[in-house]
Amino acid sequence: MKYFELQLTISPFDNEINEILIAQFSEIGYDNFFENNEGFKAYLNEKPDLNLIKPIIKIYNSENCKVDFKINEIESKNWNEEWEKTIQPLVIDGKCLIYTSFHTNLPKCEYEILIDPKMSFGTGHHQTTEMMVKFILETDFTNKVVLDAGCGTGILAILASKRGATKVVAFDYDDNCVENCLENVQKNNVNNIYVMKADENSIFEEKFDVILANINRNVLVNYYDMFSGLLNKNGIIVLSGFYTEDVSYLNDIYSKTFKLISEKENSNWSSLMFQKI
C-alpha cells in the first residue's frame, strides 16, 4: 500500500497554530503525527486532496506567519511503531519520570506520570514543558489550589496534584485536549483534578494559589487580565510557550500586577515565574 507524507512548516513556529493544525488534519484523515521544531509530519494512505489542504493552510497564512506544506509519496511502514520510536521515557531532575503506556523497563522516580499524548501537546520532551516541570518540582504545592490553563495532555496538572495540591482545575479550549487530559488523569489515579473546556471568556467561581500556563505569547497576553483576577495575593504564576526574545515584552505586561521572581531558558525557549503583588 502506498502512503503519502505531509510535511507542514510554520514560520515563525507557533505552538497554538501547530496544535490547531494537527487537530484539523486529523479530522480529514491524517494520523501518526511527528512534531518537530518547525511544524509536523503526518501520513495518509490515499492520495491527498489539495482542495481540502489549501483552505486549511490559507486560514493561518498572514504577514506575521507563513504556513507551507509538501507532499511526498513513500513506502509502506508500521506508522504506530515508527511514532513510538520517537517518544522515549524522560526523567527530569532525577525526580520525575514521564512515560507512555508502551514503554517498558522504566527507572524508578519519586514522581511517575503516564502520558499518552494522542493529539495533545505535553509529553515533557518539548523545552517549554520541561521547564514548567522543573518549576513545579522546585515549588511547594502543599495545600495549594491550582489552575492549569491550556492543559493539553494534563501533564502539569497531574504533577501539581502529585506534589501536594489539594485541588487542580485544568482547562483547554480544544475538545481533543480536554478528552485526552481526562484520560491521562484517570490513568494516573489522581482524583482531585477537575477538567473542563474553557477560554479567556469563561467564568471561574474561585481564586487560585498557583496558575500554570504553557501556551504561547499571544494567548498569554490575552489571558493577562483573567490571570490577574484569578490569582490570590502572593500567589505564583508560571508562564511558558514563548521565545527568549519575547521575555521583555511579557515582563512589561505582567509586571503591572506581578513581580518576576525566577526565569529559565532552554534552546531559545523561556519560562517565567511571577508572584502576585
JOJO-V973474 format. One line per field, one symbol per residue. ss: DSSP state (@ for helix, = for strand, . for the rest). Layout:
ss=???
This chain:
ss=..=========...@@@@@@@@@@@@@...=====...======.....@@@@@@@@@@@.....=========....@@@@@@@@...===...====...........====............@@@@@@@@@@@@......=====.....@@@@@@@@....======..@@@@@@@@@@@@@.....=====..........=======..@@@@@@.@@@@@@@=============@@@@@@@@@@@...=========..========.
